[in-house]
Amino acid sequence: MAKSPARKLDRIRSGIDDVDDGILRLLARRRALVIELAKVKKDLSLPIYDRKRERVLMDRVKARGRKLKLDEEFIEVLFRLIAMNSKEVQYHEVF
């Protein structure tokens, strides 16, 4: 018996919710790593912002995004927001 369109919609939405939860878990894991990084930077008297590292990050994620057929502009905006938040977390949590 074929699934009704409403059931299919619910199944797809549930899958999207699961993916969203996974993204949130990964962002929380990234935040914890950013705090560790900030502690090391502080011990080494390094600044929070590293222009070269951020450029490498952007190049890497945009290239990876292209391979995954994701919109390059979306990936850049998303990761610029993530990088901005990471700098804020480092400043407020450690420095």
C-alpha positions as CSV (number, residue, x, y, z in Angstrom):
1,M,0.0,0.0,0.0
2,A,1.4,3.4,-1.0
3,K,2.0,6.0,1.7
4,S,-0.3,8.9,1.7
5,P,1.2,12.3,0.7
6,A,0.5,13.6,4.3
7,R,2.5,10.7,5.8
8,K,5.3,11.3,3.3
9,L,5.4,15.0,4.3
10,D,5.5,14.1,8.0
11,R,8.4,11.6,7.3
12,I,10.4,14.2,5.4
13,R,9.8,16.9,8.0
14,S,10.9,14.5,10.7
15,G,14.1,13.8,8.7
16,I,14.7,17.5,8.4
17,D,14.2,17.9,12.2
18,D,16.8,15.2,12.8
19,V,19.3,16.9,10.5
20,D,18.7,20.2,12.3
21,D,19.3,18.6,15.6
22,G,22.6,17.2,14.3
23,I,23.6,20.6,13.1
24,L,22.9,22.0,16.5
25,R,25.0,19.3,18.2
26,L,27.9,20.0,15.8
27,L,27.7,23.7,16.5
28,A,27.8,23.0,20.2
29,R,30.9,20.8,19.7
30,R,32.5,23.5,17.6
31,R,31.8,26.0,20.3
32,A,33.6,23.8,22.9
33,L,36.6,23.5,20.6
34,V,36.6,27.3,20.1
35,I,36.8,27.8,23.8
36,E,39.7,25.4,24.1
37,L,41.4,27.2,21.2
38,A,40.9,30.6,22.9
39,K,42.6,29.3,26.1
40,V,45.6,28.2,24.1
41,K,45.7,31.5,22.2
42,K,45.6,33.4,25.6
43,D,48.5,31.3,27.0
44,L,50.5,32.0,23.9
45,S,49.5,35.7,23.9
46,L,48.0,35.4,20.4
47,P,45.2,37.5,19.2
48,I,41.6,36.2,18.8
49,Y,41.4,37.1,15.1
50,D,43.7,35.4,12.6
51,R,43.0,36.8,9.2
52,K,45.1,34.1,7.4
53,R,43.3,31.2,9.2
54,E,39.9,32.7,8.4
55,R,40.8,33.0,4.7
56,V,41.9,29.4,4.7
57,L,38.7,28.4,6.4
58,M,36.6,30.2,3.9
59,D,38.5,28.8,0.9
60,R,38.2,25.3,2.4
61,V,34.5,25.3,3.1
62,K,33.6,27.0,-0.2
63,A,35.5,24.3,-2.1
64,R,33.9,21.5,0.0
65,G,30.5,23.1,-0.5
66,R,31.0,23.2,-4.3
67,K,31.8,19.5,-4.3
68,L,28.6,18.9,-2.4
69,K,26.6,21.1,-4.9
70,L,25.9,23.8,-2.2
71,D,25.5,27.4,-3.1
72,E,28.9,29.0,-2.6
73,E,27.5,32.4,-1.5
74,F,25.3,30.7,1.1
75,I,28.3,28.7,2.4
76,E,30.4,31.8,2.7
77,V,27.7,33.8,4.5
78,L,27.0,30.9,6.8
79,F,30.6,30.4,7.8
80,R,31.3,34.1,8.1
81,L,28.5,34.1,10.7
82,I,30.0,31.0,12.4
83,A,33.5,32.7,12.4
84,M,32.0,35.9,13.8
85,N,30.3,34.0,16.6
86,S,33.5,32.1,17.3
87,K,35.4,35.3,17.8
88,E,32.7,36.6,20.1
89,V,32.7,33.3,22.2
90,Q,36.5,33.5,22.5
91,Y,36.3,37.1,23.7
92,H,33.5,36.7,26.2
93,E,34.4,33.2,27.5
94,V,38.2,33.5,27.8
95,F,39.7,36.9,27.1
